[in-house]
Amino acid sequence: MTKPNILYIFADQMRASAMGCMAAAPVGQPAEPVQTPNLDRLASGGILFTHAFANTPVCTPSRASLLTGKHALTARCIVNDLRLPEDQISIADVLNQHGYRCGYVGKWHLDGISRHMFTPPGRRRHGFDDYWAAYNCNHNYFDPKWFEDDSPELKRGKGYDADIQTDQAIGFMERFQGEPFCLFLSWGPPHDPYRAAPQEFLDMYPPAEIPLLPTMEGVDREAIAGYYAHVTALDRNVGRLLAALDRLGLADDTIVVFSSDHGDMLWAHGRRNKQQPYEESIRIPLIMRWPRQLPAGKIEDVLIGVVDHTPTLLGLAGVTAPAEMNGLDLSRRLQGQGQPAPTSVFINEHASFDQGQFWQPWRGVRTGRHTYARWLQGGALLFDNEADPYQQHNLACAPASQPLLGELEAELQGWLARLGDKFMSGEAHLRELGQAEEWQIRQEHFYGFGTRNF
């Protein structure tokens, strides 16, 4: 089999319902009024996943899980802005051994403090050695900046940074079109600031005309409209990437993936941002297209976590995932060869920090129908996502729910045991991982003192 190329495109903080094609999904929250013609076209040519979830719904841990195929605790990367340890093996490390050219473009957010420093060639890039046009973390979308290849000289551009990053991605594909390649393209939007989108897309979504979801409380309509504008701006770049694949004759031999690191509450249940077990935070877009091997127009309801993406992509490429990866290789199922489906996705937050600083750490499971999560210091959520897609009725205290609650707690205990997760305070986990000092430096950097969250 010819080695397929891999083009993995992912947004930051984009929830699953923010795509028009999700209107075809038979379960879950309905699609929001966002125009995404190119993502819709990508889905019609591949597989649209209805049950894709961020295992740890916050940037750095989720990105670590994505690249390593490990849960955040196993990858030793449980909070934002701690460096992904250099000994962690990524998808690029594996593919390098099989003749792939590996590149990374856009937001990295895996190199610790500061968010603005140069990530030098070597292990801190985790195998993305053939092209590097990245910046640790920048959400000033009209001040594009990046470090390119081996040079520590900061580069800057003009315009919307996702447009520039897409240009760089197309340049990479043009350069390596004769060899198998793996390119990760990481866009910053639709992560806030929400109104920092191109004006032509802001004009498409008049704030006063934005319909609100039934759980939105105290909502900022301008922010919601800006979020949608960002998504449609990204969608245009998806179209540019697909056109480039067609022009270069690479479309049939390239696995194209579109996803996100986590979702965004966007005032659902009166909350913002992520780090929470609600559907808006954990449920993410996921589309996979590979014309030579994957069915077109399929809606797939298999449970899949971010941690499963790398093992599955390696499986599709005919490469065995390292045994140390926690994630599941679902490639046989996607190719119609039959494979047992997982019974749940493990969801978690190990430490309270930043926007989630007032939340206690929590653990949970998302099954095909239910969400169950409980906090370290007590309290639980239980939702029937088919009967209650907007999660308005917490069933955790209902007497009739106790047998189901026991089943889901047993499912959760299985995950904790398999992963060696002691479900402790964030501080205790960081101490056990030998990262307490690094965490203190991180807290002092952002807040001026190191005990803000504990």
C-alpha positions in Angstrom: 0.0 0.0 0.0 1.2 3.5 -0.9 2.0 5.4 2.3 -0.8 8.0 2.7 0.0 11.6 3.6 -1.5 12.9 6.8 -2.9 16.5 7.0 -4.2 17.1 10.5 -6.0 20.5 10.8 -7.2 21.6 14.2 -8.8 24.7 15.6 -8.5 25.9 19.2 -11.6 25.9 21.4 -14.1 24.9 18.7 -17.1 22.8 19.8 -18.7 20.2 17.7 -22.0 21.9 17.2 -20.3 24.8 15.4 -20.4 23.1 12.0 -23.3 23.1 9.5 -22.7 19.4 8.7 -23.6 18.5 12.3 -27.2 19.1 11.4 -27.0 15.6 9.8 -25.9 14.1 13.1 -28.7 11.9 14.6 -27.9 12.5 18.2 -26.5 15.3 20.4 -26.9 19.0 20.4 -28.2 20.4 17.1 -25.9 22.3 14.8 -25.5 26.0 15.4 -26.2 28.6 12.7 -22.6 28.7 11.4 -21.8 28.7 7.7 -19.1 26.0 7.1 -19.5 25.0 3.4 -16.0 23.6 3.1 -16.2 21.5 6.3 -19.5 20.3 5.1 -17.9 19.3 1.8 -15.1 17.6 3.7 -17.6 15.6 5.7 -19.6 14.6 2.7 -16.4 13.1 1.2 -15.4 11.3 4.4 -16.5 10.3 7.9 -18.3 12.7 10.3 -17.9 11.6 13.9 -20.8 12.4 16.2 -19.2 11.2 19.5 -15.7 12.8 19.4 -14.5 14.2 22.8 -11.6 16.0 24.4 -10.4 13.7 27.2 -8.9 16.7 29.1 -10.7 19.8 27.7 -7.9 22.4 28.0 -5.1 23.3 25.6 -1.8 21.9 26.7 -3.0 18.6 28.2 -5.2 17.9 25.2 -2.4 18.7 22.7 -0.1 16.4 24.6 -2.7 13.6 24.4 -3.2 14.3 20.7 0.4 14.0 19.7 1.5 11.2 22.1 -1.6 9.0 22.1 -1.5 9.1 25.9 -3.8 10.5 28.5 -2.6 13.7 30.1 -1.5 12.1 33.3 0.4 9.3 31.5 2.1 12.0 29.2 3.0 13.9 32.4 1.3 17.0 31.0 -1.8 17.8 33.2 -2.0 21.6 33.2 -1.4 24.4 30.7 2.0 25.8 30.2 4.0 22.9 31.5 6.5 21.5 29.0 5.7 18.2 27.4 8.6 16.0 28.7 11.2 15.4 26.0 11.1 11.7 26.5 7.4 11.5 25.2 7.1 9.9 21.8 4.8 11.6 19.3 3.2 10.6 16.1 6.0 12.5 14.3 8.6 10.5 16.0 7.0 7.3 14.9 6.4 8.4 11.3 9.9 9.6 11.0 11.0 6.0 11.3 8.8 5.1 8.3 10.1 7.6 5.8 7.7 10.5 6.5 8.5 14.2 6.3 6.9 15.8 9.4 6.1 19.5 9.8 4.2 21.6 12.3 2.5 25.0 11.6 0.8 27.3 14.1 0.1 27.2 17.8 2.3 24.8 19.7 1.6 25.4 23.5 3.7 22.5 24.6 7.0 24.2 25.5 6.2 25.6 29.0 7.0 29.2 30.1 7.2 31.6 28.4 4.5 31.4 25.8 6.6 33.6 23.6 10.0 31.9 23.5 11.8 30.1 20.7 11.4 26.3 20.7 14.8 25.1 19.5 15.3 22.1 17.1 15.6 18.8 18.9 13.4 16.9 21.4 11.3 19.9 22.4 9.8 19.7 18.9 8.9 16.0 19.3 9.9 14.9 15.9 8.5 17.7 13.7 11.9 18.2 12.2 11.3 18.8 8.5 9.4 22.0 8.8 8.7 24.3 11.7 6.7 27.5 11.5 5.2 27.7 15.0 4.8 29.9 18.0 4.2 28.6 21.5 1.0 30.5 22.2 -0.3 33.6 20.5 -3.9 34.7 20.4 -3.4 38.2 18.9 -4.8 37.2 15.5 -3.8 40.3 13.6 -0.3 40.2 14.9 0.9 37.0 13.3 4.3 35.8 14.5 6.3 32.6 14.3 9.7 31.0 14.4 10.7 29.2 11.3 12.9 26.1 11.0 16.2 26.5 13.0 16.3 30.3 13.3 15.6 32.0 16.6 14.7 35.2 14.8 11.1 36.1 15.3 9.1 36.5 12.1 6.0 38.7 11.8 3.4 39.0 9.1 0.3 41.2 8.3 -3.3 40.0 8.2 -5.2 37.2 9.9 -2.8 34.7 11.2 -4.8 31.6 10.1 -4.5 32.8 6.5 -0.7 33.0 6.8 -0.5 29.6 8.5 -2.5 28.1 5.7 -0.1 29.6 3.2 2.7 28.0 5.1 0.9 24.6 5.2 0.3 24.8 1.4 4.0 25.6 0.9 5.0 22.5 2.9 2.8 20.3 0.8 4.2 21.7 -2.4 7.7 21.1 -1.1 7.2 17.5 -0.1 4.5 16.4 -2.5 6.8 13.6 -3.8 7.3 12.0 -0.4 4.9 10.8 2.3 4.3 13.6 4.7 2.6 14.4 8.0 1.6 18.0 8.6 -0.1 19.3 11.7 -1.7 22.7 11.2 -2.9 24.3 14.4 -5.0 27.5 14.2 -5.6 29.7 17.2 -9.3 30.7 16.5 -12.1 30.5 17.4 -10.5 30.8 20.9 -11.2 34.3 22.3 -10.7 37.2 21.6 -13.9 36.5 19.7 -14.2 39.8 17.8 -10.6 39.5 16.4 -11.9 38.0 13.2 -11.8 39.5 9.7 -14.5 42.1 9.2 -16.0 40.4 6.2 -16.9 37.4 8.4 -18.0 39.6 11.3 -20.5 41.2 8.8 -22.0 37.8 8.2 -23.3 37.5 11.7 -25.2 40.5 13.0 -25.2 40.0 16.8 -28.8 41.0 17.3 -29.8 38.2 14.9 -27.9 35.4 16.6 -30.3 32.8 18.0 -29.3 31.6 21.4 -29.2 28.1 22.7 -31.7 27.3 25.5 -28.9 27.0 28.2 -27.2 30.3 27.5 -27.2 32.7 30.4 -25.9 36.2 30.6 -24.6 35.8 27.0 -22.6 38.4 25.1 -24.2 38.3 21.6 -21.2 40.1 20.0 -18.9 37.4 21.3 -21.0 34.6 20.0 -21.2 36.3 16.6 -17.4 36.7 16.6 -17.0 33.1 17.5 -19.1 32.1 14.4 -17.1 34.6 12.3 -13.9 32.9 13.3 -15.2 29.5 12.4 -16.3 30.7 8.9 -13.0 32.3 8.4 -11.3 29.0 9.2 -13.7 27.2 6.9 -12.5 29.3 4.0 -9.0 28.1 4.7 -10.2 24.5 4.8 -11.4 25.2 1.3 -8.0 26.5 0.3 -6.2 23.4 1.7 -8.6 21.1 -0.2 -8.0 23.0 -3.4 -4.3 22.8 -2.9 -4.5 19.0 -2.5 -6.6 18.8 -5.7 -4.1 21.0 -7.6 -1.1 18.9 -6.4 -2.8 15.6 -7.2 -2.6 14.6 -3.6 -6.3 14.4 -2.6 -6.7 10.6 -3.1 -3.6 9.7 -1.1 -4.0 12.1 1.8 -5.8 11.5 5.1 -7.3 14.8 5.9 -8.5 15.3 9.5 -10.3 18.3 11.0 -10.8 18.6 14.7 -10.1 20.8 17.8 -8.3 20.5 21.1 -11.5 21.1 23.1 -14.8 23.0 23.0 -16.1 26.3 24.4 -18.9 26.8 26.9 -19.9 30.2 25.4 -22.2 31.0 28.3 -24.0 27.7 28.3 -25.1 27.1 31.9 -23.8 30.6 32.6 -20.2 29.5 32.1 -17.4 30.3 29.8 -14.3 28.7 28.2 -13.5 25.0 28.9 -12.2 22.7 31.6 -15.7 21.4 32.4 -17.5 18.1 31.9 -20.4 19.7 30.0 -21.0 18.8 26.3 -20.0 22.2 25.1 -16.6 21.8 26.6 -15.8 18.2 25.8 -17.5 17.5 22.5 -15.4 18.4 19.5 -15.6 18.3 15.7 -14.0 15.4 14.0 -13.9 14.7 10.3 -11.6 12.2 8.5 -11.4 11.9 4.7 -9.2 9.5 2.7 -10.9 8.7 -0.6 -8.8 5.6 -1.3 -9.8 3.8 2.0 -12.5 5.5 3.9 -16.2 5.6 3.0 -17.7 8.9 1.9 -20.6 10.5 3.6 -20.6 8.2 6.6 -21.9 9.4 10.0 -19.9 7.4 12.6 -21.1 7.1 16.2 -18.2 5.3 17.7 -16.8 6.8 20.9 -13.5 8.4 20.2 -11.3 10.6 22.4 -8.4 12.9 21.4 -6.1 10.3 22.8 -7.3 7.8 20.1 -6.5 10.1 17.1 -2.7 9.2 16.9 -3.1 5.4 17.2 -5.9 5.5 14.7 -4.0 7.6 12.2 -0.9 5.3 12.6 -3.2 2.3 12.0 -4.6 3.9 8.8 -1.0 4.5 7.6 -0.2 0.8 8.2 2.1 1.6 11.2 1.8 -0.1 14.5 1.4 2.3 17.4 3.9 2.0 20.2 2.6 -0.1 23.1 3.1 2.7 25.5 0.2 4.7 23.9 -3.1 4.5 25.9 -5.3 5.4 22.9 -7.2 3.0 20.8 -6.5 2.2 17.2 -9.9 2.4 15.6 -8.6 2.1 12.0 -10.1 -1.3 11.3 -13.6 -0.1 12.2 -13.3 3.0 10.1 -12.3 0.8 7.1 -15.3 -1.5 7.6 -13.4 -4.5 8.9 -15.2 -4.8 12.2 -13.9 -4.0 15.6 -15.4 -3.9 19.1 -16.4 -0.4 20.0 -15.2 1.2 23.3 -17.9 1.5 26.0 -16.8 5.0 27.2 -14.4 7.9 26.8 -12.5 8.9 29.9 -12.9 12.6 30.6 -10.9 14.5 33.3 -9.4 17.7 34.7 -6.5 17.1 37.2 -6.0 20.6 38.5 -8.0 23.8 38.9 -6.3 26.8 37.2 -6.9 29.8 35.0 -10.5 30.0 33.8 -11.2 26.9 35.8 -9.5 28.0 39.0 -12.7 27.9 41.0 -13.6 24.4 40.0 -12.3 21.3 41.8 -10.6 18.6 39.8 -13.0 16.1 38.4 -13.1 12.7 36.6 -15.8 11.1 34.5 -16.9 9.1 31.6 -18.9 9.8 28.4 -20.7 6.8 27.1 -22.8 6.6 24.0 -25.7 8.0 25.9 -24.7 9.4 29.3 -22.3 11.8 30.8 -21.1 11.1 34.4 -18.6 13.2 36.3 -17.8 13.8 39.9 -15.6 16.3 41.7 -12.8 15.5 44.1 -14.5 17.2 47.0 -18.0 15.9 46.3 -20.8 16.5 43.9 -21.6 14.8 40.6 -23.3 15.3 37.3 -25.3 12.7 35.4 -27.0 13.5 32.1 -29.0 11.5 29.6 -27.7 13.2 26.5 -30.4 11.6 24.2 -33.4 12.7 26.3 -31.7 15.9 27.4 -29.2 17.1 24.8 -28.7 20.5 26.4 -28.0 18.9 29.8 -30.6 20.8 31.7 -31.5 18.0 34.1 -28.9 16.6 36.5 -30.0 13.1 37.4 -27.3 12.3 39.9 -29.5 12.7 42.9 -32.6 11.0 41.5 -33.4 7.7 43.3 -34.2 6.1 40.0 -30.7 6.9 38.7 -28.8 5.1 41.4 -28.4 1.7 39.6 -27.1 3.6 36.5 -24.9 5.8 38.7 -23.3 2.6 40.1 -22.6 1.2 36.6 -21.0 4.4 35.5 -18.9 4.7 38.7 -17.7 1.2 38.0 -16.8 2.3 34.5 -14.9 5.2 35.9 -13.1 3.1 38.4 -11.9 0.9 35.6 -10.3 3.8 33.8 -8.7 5.1 37.0 -7.2 1.7 37.7 -5.9 1.2 34.2 -4.3 4.6 34.1 -2.9 4.5 37.7 -4.9 7.7 38.3 -5.2 8.2 42.1 -7.7 11.1 41.7 -5.8 13.4 44.0 -5.6 17.2 44.2 -3.7 18.9 41.4 -0.9 19.8 43.8 -0.5 16.2 44.8 -0.4 15.0 41.2 2.2 17.6 40.3 4.4 16.7 43.3 4.2 13.0 42.3 5.1 13.9 38.7 8.1 15.9 40.0 6.6 19.1 38.5 5.7 21.1 41.5 8.6 23.5 41.1 7.8 24.0 37.4 4.2 24.7 38.4 5.2 27.3 40.9 7.3 29.1 38.2 4.3 29.0 36.0 2.0 30.5 38.6 4.5 33.2 39.5 4.9 34.1 35.8 1.2 34.6 35.3 0.0 35.8 38.7 3.0 37.0 40.7 2.8 34.2 43.3 2.9 30.5 43.2 0.1 29.3 45.5 -2.9 30.8 43.7 -4.8 27.6 43.0 -3.9 25.4 46.0 
